Amino acid sequence: MTSSPRGFAVRARTADPTPPPLQGAGWLPHGFHLDTHTHADGQLVYAAAGAVATTTAHGTWVAPANRVTWTPPGFDHSHRFYGRTDTRLVTIPAASCGDLVGHPSVFAVSPLLREVLLALTDRAEARPGAFARLRAVVVDELADTPAQSLHLPEPRDDRLRTVTDLLHADPGRVATLTELGRAAGASERTLSRLFHSELGMSFHRWRTILRIHHALVHLADGRSVTDTAVECGWSNPSSFIEAFTEVVGQTPGRYVAGLRHPDDIHR
């Protein structure tokens, strides 16, 4: 179990069937994992520093400090945290979830939304109804914010799963879709069609997001930008920085800076 001065405690579920807390704040260590669970209400998980990955049957969503993950009521999901993560959990009552998308997603965090999420998790409710009013602001902000692109969907087709499993095992693999297709017993044309029909994106886009997911983990684990670029399949750091910035919305340098604990800034 990991606790913070703010009184938030989280633990991975093993023999204990009690779901993790729905609201609060606390620092979690790099690699901390919350096993699969579900909630009757919706939940936002925000990493004010660090990053969080949320996994459901629909795939995995990653959110660094400029994004927040959203899980509607009733979805089985798990979380993994990268870097020392300032974790903020905010409950959205089921009755208010109709204004938000009905599937897990990731949203950009505006300056206003960040401050409201911090206010909801940093202190006790000052007056009756104050938190309800703040949650209404959260819903308004998210209802007008387009979902972001850090979702990595997973396939159902066995041929496509063979390809994605190979890439999960080695994200830096430089094989073409034709070469991967030989292992799957499918042509490049068939696999390309399956990527679009099942996953809603091209093979190139899916592999790029997969590599970005791994890059987020490598950077959180202290790897350099250059080493991360090479290990995740980019030919040079500049092309990695360009792809990372396009997908994540910030440079690798800014992402790494956001992982740092405030106590470490002046060390």
PEHU-V405384 format. One record per residue. N is the residue number from 1. RES is the residue in one letter. PHI is phi in radians with two decimals (999 if undefined). NEAR is the number of other ideal C-beta (glycine too) atoms within 12 Angstrom. Layout:
((N & RES & PHI & NEAR) (N & RES & PHI & NEAR))
//
This chain:
((1 & M & 999 & 18) (2 & T & -2.14 & 25) (3 & S & -2.14 & 18) (4 & S & -2.14 & 26) (5 & P & -1.03 & 12) (6 & R & -1.43 & 24) (7 & G & 1.58 & 16) (8 & F & -1.42 & 27) (9 & A & -2.30 & 22) (10 & V & -2.36 & 37) (11 & R & -2.47 & 22) (12 & A & -1.25 & 25) (13 & R & -1.46 & 22) (14 & T & -2.20 & 13) (15 & A & -1.41 & 8) (16 & D & -1.48 & 14) (17 & P & -1.42 & 11) (18 & T & -1.21 & 16) (19 & P & -1.09 & 26) (20 & P & -1.06 & 35) (21 & P & -1.05 & 30) (22 & L & -1.53 & 29) (23 & Q & -2.59 & 34) (24 & G & 2.64 & 32) (25 & A & -2.59 & 34) (26 & G & -3.13 & 34) (27 & W & -1.52 & 30) (28 & L & -2.05 & 39) (29 & P & -1.32 & 25) (30 & H & -0.97 & 27) (31 & G & 1.53 & 22) (32 & F & -1.06 & 30) (33 & H & -2.22 & 26) (34 & L & -1.83 & 38) (35 & D & -1.17 & 23) (36 & T & -1.05 & 23) (37 & H & -2.72 & 30) (38 & T & -2.52 & 25) (39 & H & -2.31 & 32) (40 & A & -1.31 & 19) (41 & D & -1.89 & 27) (42 & G & -1.38 & 39) (43 & Q & -2.47 & 42) (44 & L & -1.83 & 45) (45 & V & -2.10 & 51) (46 & Y & -2.11 & 45) (47 & A & -1.68 & 46) (48 & A & -1.13 & 43) (49 & A & -2.56 & 36) (50 & G & 1.65 & 44) (51 & A & -2.70 & 48) (52 & V & -2.30 & 49) (53 & A & -1.96 & 39) (54 & T & -1.98 & 44) (55 & T & -2.06 & 30) (56 & T & -2.29 & 29) (57 & A & -1.10 & 20) (58 & H & -1.52 & 26) (59 & G & 2.30 & 32) (60 & T & -2.15 & 34) (61 & W & -2.03 & 41) (62 & V & -2.05 & 47) (63 & A & -2.33 & 46) (64 & P & -1.34 & 47) (65 & A & -1.19 & 36) (66 & N & -1.74 & 33) (67 & R & -2.50 & 43) (68 & V & -2.37 & 47) (69 & T & -1.59 & 46) (70 & W & -2.15 & 46) (71 & T & -2.15 & 46) (72 & P & -1.18 & 33) (73 & P & -1.04 & 26) (74 & G & 1.50 & 20) (75 & F & -1.62 & 30) (76 & D & -1.11 & 22) (77 & H & -2.72 & 36) (78 & S & -2.35 & 29) (79 & H & -2.28 & 42) (80 & R & -2.33 & 35) (81 & F & -1.99 & 41) (82 & Y & -2.15 & 38) (83 & G & 1.32 & 39) (84 & R & -1.31 & 30) (85 & T & -1.84 & 42) (86 & D & -1.44 & 39) (87 & T & -1.58 & 46) (88 & R & -2.14 & 44) (89 & L & -1.90 & 41) (90 & V & -2.27 & 43) (91 & T & -1.51 & 35) (92 & I & -1.96 & 40) (93 & P & -0.92 & 25) (94 & A & -0.91 & 19) (95 & A & -1.13 & 17) (96 & S & -1.73 & 25) (97 & C & -1.37 & 29) (98 & G & -1.13 & 15) (99 & D & -1.46 & 23) (100 & L & -1.96 & 33) (101 & V & -1.06 & 27) (102 & G & -1.59 & 18) (103 & H & -2.41 & 25) (104 & P & -0.99 & 41) (105 & S & -2.80 & 36) (106 & V & -2.21 & 41) (107 & F & -2.17 & 36) (108 & A & -1.16 & 30) (109 & V & -1.86 & 35) (110 & S & -1.30 & 22) (111 & P & -0.96 & 12) (112 & L & -1.13 & 19) (113 & L & -1.07 & 33) (114 & R & -1.02 & 31) (115 & E & -1.13 & 20) (116 & V & -1.20 & 30) (117 & L & -1.08 & 42) (118 & L & -1.17 & 26) (119 & A & -1.11 & 26) (120 & L & -1.21 & 36) (121 & T & -2.02 & 37) (122 & D & -1.61 & 28) (123 & R & -2.61 & 16) (124 & A & -1.27 & 16) (125 & E & -1.15 & 17) (126 & A & -1.31 & 13) (127 & R & -2.39 & 11) (128 & P & -0.95 & 9) (129 & G & 1.56 & 11) (130 & A & -1.11 & 17) (131 & F & -1.18 & 26) (132 & A & -1.09 & 19) (133 & R & -1.19 & 19) (134 & L & -1.17 & 30) (135 & R & -1.12 & 35) (136 & A & -1.11 & 21) (137 & V & -1.13 & 26) (138 & V & -1.02 & 43) (139 & V & -1.07 & 30) (140 & D & -1.06 & 20) (141 & E & -1.13 & 30) (142 & L & -1.28 & 38) (143 & A & -1.13 & 21) (144 & D & -1.79 & 17) (145 & T & -1.92 & 25) (146 & P & -1.19 & 15) (147 & A & -1.12 & 24) (148 & Q & -1.68 & 29) (149 & S & -1.86 & 28) (150 & L & -1.59 & 40) (151 & H & -1.52 & 36) (152 & L & -1.96 & 36) (153 & P & -1.27 & 32) (154 & E & -2.04 & 27) (155 & P & -1.49 & 31) (156 & R & -1.83 & 16) (157 & D & -1.10 & 21) (158 & D & -1.09 & 17) (159 & R & -1.16 & 28) (160 & L & -1.20 & 33) (161 & R & -1.13 & 24) (162 & T & -1.03 & 22) (163 & V & -1.15 & 41) (164 & T & -1.17 & 37) (165 & D & -1.13 & 20) (166 & L & -1.08 & 26) (167 & L & -1.32 & 38) (168 & H & -1.04 & 23) (169 & A & -1.20 & 16) (170 & D & -2.59 & 20) (171 & P & -1.05 & 32) (172 & G & -1.44 & 25) (173 & R & -1.02 & 24) (174 & V & -1.77 & 18) (175 & A & -1.09 & 23) (176 & T & -1.38 & 18) (177 & L & -1.14 & 32) (178 & T & -1.10 & 18) (179 & E & -1.15 & 19) (180 & L & -1.15 & 34) (181 & G & -1.11 & 26) (182 & R & -1.09 & 18) (183 & A & -1.23 & 24) (184 & A & -1.62 & 29) (185 & G & 1.22 & 15) (186 & A & -2.47 & 27) (187 & S & -1.38 & 18) (188 & E & -1.03 & 21) (189 & R & -1.10 & 14) (190 & T & -1.12 & 23) (191 & L & -1.14 & 39) (192 & S & -1.06 & 27) (193 & R & -1.10 & 20) (194 & L & -1.17 & 33) (195 & F & -1.03 & 35) (196 & H & -1.28 & 20) (197 & S & -1.34 & 17) (198 & E & -1.58 & 26) (199 & L & -1.87 & 31) (200 & G & 1.27 & 19) (201 & M & -2.76 & 25) (202 & S & -1.32 & 18) (203 & F & -0.99 & 34) (204 & H & -1.06 & 19) (205 & R & -1.16 & 24) (206 & W & -1.07 & 37) (207 & R & -1.16 & 36) (208 & T & -1.08 & 30) (209 & I & -1.16 & 39) (210 & L & -0.98 & 39) (211 & R & -1.14 & 36) (212 & I & -1.14 & 43) (213 & H & -0.98 & 40) (214 & H & -1.18 & 36) (215 & A & -1.10 & 44) (216 & L & -1.02 & 45) (217 & V & -1.22 & 32) (218 & H & -1.04 & 35) (219 & L & -1.13 & 41) (220 & A & -1.14 & 36) (221 & D & -1.52 & 23) (222 & G & 1.67 & 17) (223 & R & -1.23 & 24) (224 & S & -1.32 & 18) (225 & V & -1.06 & 28) (226 & T & -1.12 & 21) (227 & D & -1.10 & 19) (228 & T & -1.10 & 34) (229 & A & -1.02 & 30) (230 & V & -1.15 & 23) (231 & E & -1.16 & 24) (232 & C & -1.70 & 37) (233 & G & 1.81 & 27) (234 & W & -1.55 & 30) (235 & S & -1.34 & 15) (236 & N & -2.73 & 14) (237 & P & -1.07 & 23) (238 & S & -1.16 & 16) (239 & S & -1.20 & 20) (240 & F & -1.14 & 36) (241 & I & -1.05 & 28) (242 & E & -1.10 & 19) (243 & A & -1.17 & 30) (244 & F & -1.05 & 37) (245 & T & -1.14 & 22) (246 & E & -1.14 & 20) (247 & V & -1.46 & 35) (248 & V & -1.50 & 37) (249 & G & 1.62 & 26) (250 & Q & -2.72 & 28) (251 & T & -1.26 & 25) (252 & P & -0.99 & 37) (253 & G & -1.09 & 20) (254 & R & -1.18 & 20) (255 & Y & -1.06 & 38) (256 & V & -1.09 & 32) (257 & A & -1.05 & 21) (258 & G & -1.25 & 35) (259 & L & -1.40 & 36) (260 & R & -1.35 & 25) (261 & H & -1.25 & 22) (262 & P & -0.93 & 16) (263 & D & -1.21 & 11) (264 & D & -1.61 & 14) (265 & I & -1.02 & 11) (266 & H & -1.79 & 7) (267 & R & -1.41 & 7))
//
